[in-house]
Amino acid sequence: MAGGGDSWSMSTLRRLPPETINRIAAGEVVERPASVVKELVENALDAQAQSIDIEIEEGGKARIVINDDGHGMSRDELLLAVERHATSKLAPDDEGEWDLLAISTMGFRGEALPSIGSVARLGLTTQRSGEDAWALRIEGGTQSGPEPAPPLGLSGTRIEVRDLFFLRCRRD
């Protein structure tokens, strides 16, 4: 091999740890702060939001906050929302087939929130109309919550992304 005494070989297969897999996947969804805003606004629109407020600090690297008045999520839905490939936007038809050509939403992959949470400090607070509010935190892929949260109002979701890419340079 070029470079001399390097013992690494292309034929040595290794399993990647889950944290590394998530960070690689995040690179496909989270290219820059604008892609985070796009994904989160699309989620809000798919949740039937009539109003979406966006706050950005330091071009989005320090902080992005999205508040919407969409339908919100229950505690159990909030837990699913941060799992990879979990989505409310795709469902099987009567025959149990998953038709990827019949998608009528902006997103459907179920990768945005887990990807953002793997490369940032992510906070989600959500409330369905007539239900309790719930909050969940993810920091570099490590989740805490959900826990009860102060009410948001009738319904909606607040997502705060802080320190985007704070893990980008860390070595596994």
Contact map, one row per residue, 1 for C-alpha under 8 A:
1111110000000000000000000000000000000000000000000000000000000000000000000000000000000000000000000000000000000000000000000000000000000000000000000000000000000000000000000000
1111000000000000000000000000000000000000000000000000000000000000000000000000000000000000000000000000000000000000000000000000000000000000000000000000000000000000000000000000
1111110000000000000000000000000000000000000000000000000000000000000000000000000000000000000000000000000000000000000000000000000000000000000000000000000000000000000000000000
1111110000000000000000000000000000000000000000000000000000000000000000000000000000000000000000000000000000000000000000000000000000000000000000000000000000000000000000000000
1011111000000000000000000000000000000000000000000000000000000000000000000000000000000000000000000000000000000000000000000000000000000000000000000000000000000000000000000000
1011111100000000000000000000000000000000000000000000000000000000000000000000000000000000000000000000000000000000000000000000000000000000000000000000000000000000000000000000
0000111110000000000000000000000000000000000000000000000000000000000000000000000000000000000000000000000000000000000000000000000000000000000000000000000000000000000000000000
0000011111010000000000000000000000000000000000000000000000000000000000000000000000000000000000000000000000000000000000000000000000000000000000000000000000000000000000000000
0000001111110000000000000000000000000000000000000000000000000000000000000000000000000000000000000000000000000000000000000000000000000000000000000000000000000000000000000000
0000000111111000000000000000000000000000000000000000000000000000000000000000000000000000000000000000000000000000000000000000000000000000000000000000000000000000000000000000
0000000011111000000000000000000000000000000000000000000000000000000000000000000000000000000000000000000000000000000000000000000000000000000000000000000000000000000000000000
0000000111111100000000000000000000000000000000000000000000000000000000000000000000000000000000000000000000000000000000000000000000000000000000000000000000000000000000000000
0000000001111110000000000000000000000000000000000000000000000000000000000000000000000000000000000000000000000000000000000000000000000000000000000000000000000000000000000000
0000000000011111000000000000000000000000000000000000000000000000000000000000000000000000000000000000000000000000000000000000000000000000000000000000000000000000000000000000
0000000000001111100000000000000000000000000000000000000000000000000000000000000000000000000000000000000000000000000000000000000000000000000000000000000000000000000000000000
0000000000000111110110000000000000000000000000000000000000000000000000000000000000000000000000000000000000000000000000000000000000000000000000000000000000000000000000000000
0000000000000011111110000000000000000000000000000000000000000000000000000000000000000000000000000000000000000000000000000000000000000000000000000000000000000000000000000000
0000000000000001111111000000000000000000000000000000000000000000000000000000000000000000000000000000000000000000000000000000000000000000000000000000000000000000000000000000
0000000000000000111111100000000000000000000000000000000000000000000000000000000000000000000000000000000000000000000001000000000000000000000010000000000000000000000000000000
0000000000000001111111110000000000000000000000000000000000000000000000000000000000000000000000000000000000000000000000000000000000000000000000000000000000000000000000000001
0000000000000001111111111000000000000000000000000000000000000000000000000000000000000000000000000000000000000000000000000000000000000000000000000000000000000000000000000000
0000000000000000011111111100000000000000000000000000000000000000000000000000000000000000000000000000000000000000011001000000000000000000000010000000000000000000000000000000
0000000000000000001111111110000000000000000000000000000000000000000000000000000000000000000000000000000000000000001001100000000000000000000000000000000000000000000000000000
0000000000000000000111111111000000000000000000000000000000000000000000000000000000000000000000000000000000000000000000000000000000000000000000000000000000000000000000000000
0000000000000000000011111111100000000000000000000000000000000000000000000000000000000000000000000000000000000000001000000000000000000000000000000000000000000000000000000000
0000000000000000000001111111110000000000000000000000000000000000000000000000000000000000000000000000000000000011011101100000000000000000000000000000000000000000000000000000
0000000000000000000000111111111000000000000000000000000000000000000000000000000000000000000000000000000000000000001000000000000000000000000000000000000000000000000000000000
0000000000000000000000011111111000000000000000000000000000000000000000000000000000000000000000000000000000000000000000000000000000000000000000000000000000000000000000000000
0000000000000000000000001111111000110000000000000000000000000000000000000000000000000000000000000000000000000011001100000000000000000000000000000000000000000000000000000000
0000000000000000000000000111111110110000000000000000000000000000000000000000000000000000000000000000000000000001001100000000000000000000000000000000000000000000000000000000
0000000000000000000000000011111110110000000000000000000000000000000000000000000000000000000000000000000000000000000000000000000000000000000000000000000000000000000000000000
0000000000000000000000000000011111110000000000000000000000000000000000000000000000000000000000000000000000000000000000000000000000000000000000000000000000000000000000000000
0000000000000000000000000000011111111000000000000000000000111000000000000000000000000000000000000000000000000000000000000000000000000000000000000000000000000000000100000000
0000000000000000000000000000000111111100000000000000000000010000000000000000000000000000000000000000000000000000000000000000000000000000000000000000000000000000000000000000
0000000000000000000000000000111111111110000000000000000000000000000000000000000000000000000000000000000000000000000000000000000000000000000000000000000000000000000000000000
0000000000000000000000000000111111111111000000000000000000000000000000000000000000000000000000000000000000000001000100000000000000000000000000000000000000000000000000000000
0000000000000000000000000000000011111111100000000000000000000001010000000000000000000000000000000000000000000000000000000000000000000000000000000000000000000000000000000000
0000000000000000000000000000000001111111110000000000000000000000000000000000000000000000000000000000000000000000000000000000000000000000000000000000000000000000000000000000
0000000000000000000000000000000000111111111000000000000000000000000000000000000000000000000000000000000000100001000000000000000000000000000000000000000000000000000000000000
0000000000000000000000000000000000011111111100000000000000000000010000000000000000000000000000000000000000000001000000000000000000000000000000000000000000000000000000000000
0000000000000000000000000000000000001111111110000001000000000000010000000000000000000000000000000000000000000000000000000000000000000000000000000000000000000000000000000000
0000000000000000000000000000000000000111111111000000000000000000000000000000000000000000000000000000000001100000000000000000000000000000000000000000000000000000000000000000
0000000000000000000000000000000000000011111111100000000000000000000000000000000000000000000000000000000001100000000000000000000000000000000000000000000000000000000000000000
0000000000000000000000000000000000000001111111111001000000000000000111000000000000000000000000000000000000000000000000000000000000000000000000000000000000001000000000000000
0000000000000000000000000000000000000000111111111100000000000000000001000000000000000000000000000000000000000000000000000000000000000000000000000000000000000000000000000000
0000000000000000000000000000000000000000011111111000000000000000000000000000000000000000000000000000000011100000000000000000000000000000000000000000000000000000000000000000
0000000000000000000000000000000000000000001111111000000000000000000001110000000000000000000000000000000000000000000000000000000000000000000000000000000000000000000000000000
0000000000000000000000000000000000000000000111111100000000000000000011100000000000000000000000000000000000000000000000000000000000000000000000000000000000000000000000000000
0000000000000000000000000000000000000000000111111111000000000000000111100000000000000000000000000000000000000000000000000000000000000000000000000000000000010000000000000000
0000000000000000000000000000000000000000000010011111000000000000000111000000000000000000000000000000000000000000000000000000000000000000000000000000000000000000000000000000
0000000000000000000000000000000000000000000000001111100000000000000111000000000000000000000000000000000000000000000000000000000000000000000000000000000000000000000000000000
0000000000000000000000000000000000000000100100001111110000000000011110000000000000000000000000000000000000000000000000000000000000000000000000000000000000000000000000000000
0000000000000000000000000000000000000000000000000011111000000000111100000000000000000000000000000000000000000000000000000000000000000000000000000000000000000000000000000000
0000000000000000000000000000000000000000000000000001111100000001111000000000000000000000000000000000000000000000000000000000000000000000000000000000000000000000000000000000
0000000000000000000000000000000000000000000000000000111110000011110000000000000000000000000000000000000000000000000000000000000000000000000000000000000000000000000000000000
0000000000000000000000000000000000000000000000000000011111110111100000000000000000000000000000000000000000000000000000000000000000000000000000000000000000000000000000000000
0000000000000000000000000000000000000000000000000000001111111111000000000000000000000000000000000000000000000000000000000000000000000000000000000000000000000000000000000000
0000000000000000000000000000000000000000000000000000000111111110000000000000000000000000000000000000000000000000000000000000000000000000000000000000000000000000000000000000
0000000000000000000000000000000010000000000000000000000111111100000000000000000000000000000000000000000000000000000000000000000000000000000000000000000000000000000000000000
0000000000000000000000000000000011000000000000000000000111111111000000000000000000000000000000000000000000000000000000000000000000000000000000000000000000000000000100000000
0000000000000000000000000000000010000000000000000000000011111111000000000000000000000000000000000000000000000000000000000000000000000000000000000000000000000000011110000000
0000000000000000000000000000000000000000000000000000000111111111000000000000000000000000000000000000000000000000000000000000000000000000000000000000000000000000011100000000
0000000000000000000000000000000000000000000000000000001111011111100000000000000000000000000000000000000000000000000000000000000000000000000000000000000000000001111100000000
0000000000000000000000000000000000001000000000000000011110011111110000000000000000000000000000000000000000000000000000000000000000000000000000000000000000000011110000000000
0000000000000000000000000000000000000000000000000000111100000011111000000000000000000000000000000000000000000000000000000000000000000000000000000000000000000111100000000000
0000000000000000000000000000000000001001100000000001111000000001111100000000000000000000000000000000000000000000000000000000000000000000000000000000000000001111000000000000
0000000000000000000000000000000000000000000000000001110000000000111110000000000000000000000000000000000000000000000000000000000000000000000000000000000000011110000000000000
0000000000000000000000000000000000000000000100001111100000000000011111000000000000000000000000000000000000000000000000000000000000000000000000000000000000011100000000000000
0000000000000000000000000000000000000000000100011111000000000000001111110000000000000000000000000000000000000000000000000000000000000000000000000000000001111000000000000000
0000000000000000000000000000000000000000000110111110000000000000000111110000000000000000000000000000000000000000000000000000000000000000000000000000000000111000000000000000
0000000000000000000000000000000000000000000000111000000000000000000011111000000000000000000000000000000000000000000000000000001110000000000000000000000000110000000000000000
0000000000000000000000000000000000000000000000100000000000000000000011111100000000000000000000000000000000000000000000000000011110000000000000000000000000111000000000000000
0000000000000000000000000000000000000000000000000000000000000000000000111111110000000000000000000000000000000000000000000000011100000000000000000000000000011000000000000000
0000000000000000000000000000000000000000000000000000000000000000000000011111110000000000000000000000000000000000000000000000011100101100000000000000000000000000000000000000
0000000000000000000000000000000000000000000000000000000000000000000000001111111000000000000000000000000000000000000000000000000000001100000000000100000000000000000000000000
0000000000000000000000000000000000000000000000000000000000000000000000001111111100000000000000000000000000000000000000000000000000000000000000000000000000000000000000000000
0000000000000000000000000000000000000000000000000000000000000000000000001111111110000000000000000000000000000000000000000000000000000000000000000000000000000000000000000000
0000000000000000000000000000000000000000000000000000000000000000000000001111111111000000000000000000000000000000000000000000010000000101000000000100000000000000000000000000
0000000000000000000000000000000000000000000000000000000000000000000000000011111111100000000000000000000000000000000000000000000000000000000000000100000000000000000000000000
0000000000000000000000000000000000000000000000000000000000000000000000000001111111100110000000000000000000000000000000000000000000000000000000000000000000000000000000000000
0000000000000000000000000000000000000000000000000000000000000000000000000000111111100110000000000000000000000100110000000000000000000000000000000000000000000000000000000000
0000000000000000000000000000000000000000000000000000000000000000000000000000011111110100000000000000000000000000110010000000000000000000000000000000000000000000000000000000
0000000000000000000000000000000000000000000000000000000000000000000000000000001111111100000000000000000000000110110000000000000000000000000000000000000000000000000000000000
0000000000000000000000000000000000000000000000000000000000000000000000000000000001111100000000000000000000000110011000000000000000000000000000000000000000000000000000000000
0000000000000000000000000000000000000000000000000000000000000000000000000000000000111110000000000000000000001110000000000000000000000000000000000000000000000000000000000000
0000000000000000000000000000000000000000000000000000000000000000000000000000000111111111000000000000000000001110000000000000000000000000000000000000000000000000000000000000
0000000000000000000000000000000000000000000000000000000000000000000000000000000110001111110000000000000000011100000000000000000000000000000000000000000000000000000000000000
0000000000000000000000000000000000000000000000000000000000000000000000000000000000000111111000000000000000010000000000000000000000000000000000000000000000000000000000000000
0000000000000000000000000000000000000000000000000000000000000000000000000000000000000011111000000000001010110000000000000000000000000000000000000000000000000000000000000000
0000000000000000000000000000000000000000000000000000000000000000000000000000000000000011111100000101001000010000000000000000000000000000000000000000000000000000000000000000
0000000000000000000000000000000000000000000000000000000000000000000000000000000000000001111110000100000000000000000000000000000000000000000000000000000000000000000000000000
0000000000000000000000000000000000000000000000000000000000000000000000000000000000000000011111111110000000000000000000000000000000000000000000000000000000000000000000000000
0000000000000000000000000000000000000000000000000000000000000000000000000000000000000000001111111110000000000000000000000000000000000000000000000000000000000000000000000000
0000000000000000000000000000000000000000000000000000000000000000000000000000000000000000000111111000000000000000000000000000000000000000000000000000000000000000000000000000
0000000000000000000000000000000000000000000000000000000000000000000000000000000000000000000111111000000000000000000000000000000000000000000000000000000000000000000000000000
0000000000000000000000000000000000000000000000000000000000000000000000000000000000000000000111111100000000000000000000000000000000000000000000000000000000000000000000000000
0000000000000000000000000000000000000000000000000000000000000000000000000000000000000000000111111110000000000000000000000000000000000000000000000000000000000000000000000000
0000000000000000000000000000000000000000000000000000000000000000000000000000000000000000011110011111000000000000000000000000000000000000000000000000000000000000000000000000
0000000000000000000000000000000000000000000000000000000000000000000000000000000000000000000110001111111000000000000000000000000000000000000000000000000000000000000000000000
0000000000000000000000000000000000000000000000000000000000000000000000000000000000000000010000000111111000000000000000000000000000000000000000000000000000000000000000000000
0000000000000000000000000000000000000000000000000000000000000000000000000000000000000000000000000011111000000000000000000000000000000000000000000000000000000000000000000000
0000000000000000000000000000000000000000000000000000000000000000000000000000000000000000000000000011111100000000000000000000000000000000000000000000000000000000000000000000
0000000000000000000000000000000000000000000000000000000000000000000000000000000000000000110000000011111110010000000000000000000000000000000000000000000000000000000000000000
0000000000000000000000000000000000000000000000000000000000000000000000000000000000000000000000000000011111000000000000000000000000000000000000000000000000000000000000000000
0000000000000000000000000000000000000000000001000000000000000000000000000000000000000000100000000000001111110000000000000000000000000000000000000000000000000000000000000000
0000000000000000000000000000000000000000011001000000000000000000000000000000000000000000000000000000000111110000000000000000000000000000000000000000000000000000000000000000
0000000000000000000000000000000000000010011001000000000000000000000000000000000000000000100000000000000011111100000000000000000000000000000000000000000000000000000000000000
0000000000000000000000000000000000000000000000000000000000000000000000000000000000000011110000000000001011111100000000000000000000000000000000000000000000000000000000000000
0000000000000000000000000000000000000000000000000000000000000000000000000000000000001110000000000000000000111111000000000000000000000000000000000000000000000000000000000000
0000000000000000000000000000000000000000000000000000000000000000000000000000000010111110000000000000000000111111100000000000000000000000000000000000000000000000000000000000
0000000000000000000000000100100000000000000000000000000000000000000000000000000000111100000000000000000000001111111000000000000000000000000000000000000000000000000000000000
0000000000000000000000000100110000010011000000000000000000000000000000000000000000000000000000000000000000001111111100000000000000000000000000000000000000000000000000000000
0000000000000000000000000000000000000000000000000000000000000000000000000000000011100000000000000000000000000111111110000000000000000000000000000000000000000000000000000000
0000000000000000000001000100000000000000000000000000000000000000000000000000000011110000000000000000000000000011111111000000000000000000000010000000000000000000000000000000
0000000000000000000001101110110000000000000000000000000000000000000000000000000000010000000000000000000000000011111111100000000000000000000000000000000000000000000000000000
0000000000000000000000000100110000010000000000000000000000000000000000000000000000000000000000000000000000000001111111110100000000000000000000000000000000000000100100000000
0000000000000000000000000000000000000000000000000000000000000000000000000000000001000000000000000000000000000000111111111100000000000000011110000000000000000000000000000000
0000000000000000001001100100000000000000000000000000000000000000000000000000000000000000000000000000000000000000011111110000000000000000011111000000000000000000000000000000
0000000000000000000000100100000000000000000000000000000000000000000000000000000000000000000000000000000000000000001111111000000000000000001110000000000000000000000111110000
0000000000000000000000000000000000000000000000000000000000000000000000000000000000000000000000000000000000000000000111111100000000000000011100000000000000000000111111100000
0000000000000000000000000000000000000000000000000000000000000000000000000000000000000000000000000000000000000000000010111110000000000000111100000000000000000000111100000000
0000000000000000000000000000000000000000000000000000000000000000000000000000000000000000000000000000000000000000000110011111000000000000111000000000000000000011110000000000
0000000000000000000000000000000000000000000000000000000000000000000000000000000000000000000000000000000000000000000000001111100000000011110000000000000000000111100000000000
0000000000000000000000000000000000000000000000000000000000000000000000000000000000000000000000000000000000000000000000000111110000000011100000000000000000001111000000000000
0000000000000000000000000000000000000000000000000000000000000000000000000000000000000000000000000000000000000000000000000011111000001111000000000000100000001110000000000000
0000000000000000000000000000000000000000000000000000000000000000000000011100010000000000000000000000000000000000000000000001111100001110000000000000000100111100000000000000
0000000000000000000000000000000000000000000000000000000000000000000000111100000000000000000000000000000000000000000000000000111110111100000000000000001111111000000000000000
0000000000000000000000000000000000000000000000000000000000000000000000111100000000000000000000000000000000000000000000000000011111111000000000000000000001110000000000000000
0000000000000000000000000000000000000000000000000000000000000000000000110000000000000000000000000000000000000000000000000000001111100000000000000000000001100000000000000000
0000000000000000000000000000000000000000000000000000000000000000000000000000000000000000000000000000000000000000000000000000000111110000000000000000000001100000000000000000
0000000000000000000000000000000000000000000000000000000000000000000000000100000000000000000000000000000000000000000000000000001111111000000000000000000000000000000000000000
0000000000000000000000000000000000000000000000000000000000000000000000000000000000000000000000000000000000000000000000000000001101111100000000000001101000000000000000000000
0000000000000000000000000000000000000000000000000000000000000000000000000110000000000000000000000000000000000000000000000000111100111110000000000001111100000000000000000000
0000000000000000000000000000000000000000000000000000000000000000000000000110010000000000000000000000000000000000000000000000111000011111000000000111110000000000000000000000
0000000000000000000000000000000000000000000000000000000000000000000000000000000000000000000000000000000000000000000000000011110000001111100000001111100000000000000000000000
0000000000000000000000000000000000000000000000000000000000000000000000000000010000000000000000000000000000000000000000000011100000000111110000111110000000000000000000000000
0000000000000000000000000000000000000000000000000000000000000000000000000000000000000000000000000000000000000000000000001111000000000011111000111100000000000000000000000000
0000000000000000000000000000000000000000000000000000000000000000000000000000000000000000000000000000000000000000000011011110000000000001111111110000000000000000000000000000
0000000000000000000000000000000000000000000000000000000000000000000000000000000000000000000000000000000000000000000011111100000000000000111111100000000000000000000000000000
0000000000000000000000000000000000000000000000000000000000000000000000000000000000000000000000000000000000000000000011111000000000000000011111000000000000000000000000100000
0000000000000000001001000000000000000000000000000000000000000000000000000000000000000000000000000000000000000000010011100000000000000000011111100000000000000000000000000000
0000000000000000000000000000000000000000000000000000000000000000000000000000000000000000000000000000000000000000000001000000000000000000011111110000000000000000000000000000
0000000000000000000000000000000000000000000000000000000000000000000000000000000000000000000000000000000000000000000000000000000000000001111011111000000000000000000000000000
0000000000000000000000000000000000000000000000000000000000000000000000000000000000000000000000000000000000000000000000000000000000000001110001111100000000000000000000000000
0000000000000000000000000000000000000000000000000000000000000000000000000000000000000000000000000000000000000000000000000000000000000011100000111110000000000000000000000000
0000000000000000000000000000000000000000000000000000000000000000000000000010011000000000000000000000000000000000000000000000000000000111100000011111000000000000000000000000
0000000000000000000000000000000000000000000000000000000000000000000000000000000000000000000000000000000000000000000000000000000000000111000000001111100000000000000000000000
0000000000000000000000000000000000000000000000000000000000000000000000000000000000000000000000000000000000000000000000000000000000011110000000000111110000000000000000000000
0000000000000000000000000000000000000000000000000000000000000000000000000000000000000000000000000000000000000000000000000000100000011110000000000011111000000000000000000000
0000000000000000000000000000000000000000000000000000000000000000000000000000000000000000000000000000000000000000000000000000000000001100000000000001111100000000000000000000
0000000000000000000000000000000000000000000000000000000000000000000000000000000000000000000000000000000000000000000000000000001000011000000000000000111110000000000000000000
0000000000000000000000000000000000000000000000000000000000000000000000000000000000000000000000000000000000000000000000000000011000001000000000000000011111111000000000000000
0000000000000000000000000000000000000000000000000000000000000000000000000000000000000000000000000000000000000000000000000000001000000000000000000000001111110000000000000000
0000000000000000000000000000000000000000000000000000000000000000000010000000000000000000000000000000000000000000000000000000001111000000000000000000000111110000000000000000
0000000000000000000000000000000000000000000000000000000000000000000011110000000000000000000000000000000000000000000000000000011111000000000000000000000111111000000000000000
0000000000000000000000000000000000000000000000001000000000000000001111111000000000000000000000000000000000000000000000000000011100000000000000000000000111111100000000000000
0000000000000000000000000000000000000000000100000000000000000000011111011000000000000000000000000000000000000000000000000001111000000000000000000000000100111110000000000000
0000000000000000000000000000000000000000000000000000000000000000111100000000000000000000000000000000000000000000000000000011110000000000000000000000000000011111000000000000
0000000000000000000000000000000000000000000000000000000000000001111000000000000000000000000000000000000000000000000000000111100000000000000000000000000000001111100000000000
0000000000000000000000000000000000000000000000000000000000000011110000000000000000000000000000000000000000000000000000000111000000000000000000000000000000000111110000000000
0000000000000000000000000000000000000000000000000000000000000011100000000000000000000000000000000000000000000000000100011110000000000000000000000000000000000011111100000000
0000000000000000000000000000000000000000000000000000000000001111000000000000000000000000000000000000000000000000000000011100000000000000000000000000000000000001111100000000
0000000000000000000000000000000000000000000000000000000000001110000000000000000000000000000000000000000000000000000000011000000000000000000000000000000000000000111111000000
0000000000000000000000000000000010000000000000000000000000011110000000000000000000000000000000000000000000000000000100111000000000000000000000000000000000000000111111000000
0000000000000000000000000000000000000000000000000000000000001000000000000000000000000000000000000000000000000000000000110000000000000000000000000000000000000000001111110000
0000000000000000000000000000000000000000000000000000000000000000000000000000000000000000000000000000000000000000000000110000000000000000000000000000000000000000001111111000
0000000000000000000000000000000000000000000000000000000000000000000000000000000000000000000000000000000000000000000000110000000000000000000100000000000000000000000011111100
0000000000000000000000000000000000000000000000000000000000000000000000000000000000000000000000000000000000000000000000100000000000000000000000000000000000000000000011111100
0000000000000000000000000000000000000000000000000000000000000000000000000000000000000000000000000000000000000000000000000000000000000000000000000000000000000000000001111110
0000000000000000000000000000000000000000000000000000000000000000000000000000000000000000000000000000000000000000000000000000000000000000000000000000000000000000000000111111
0000000000000000000000000000000000000000000000000000000000000000000000000000000000000000000000000000000000000000000000000000000000000000000000000000000000000000000000001111
0000000000000000000100000000000000000000000000000000000000000000000000000000000000000000000000000000000000000000000000000000000000000000000000000000000000000000000000000111
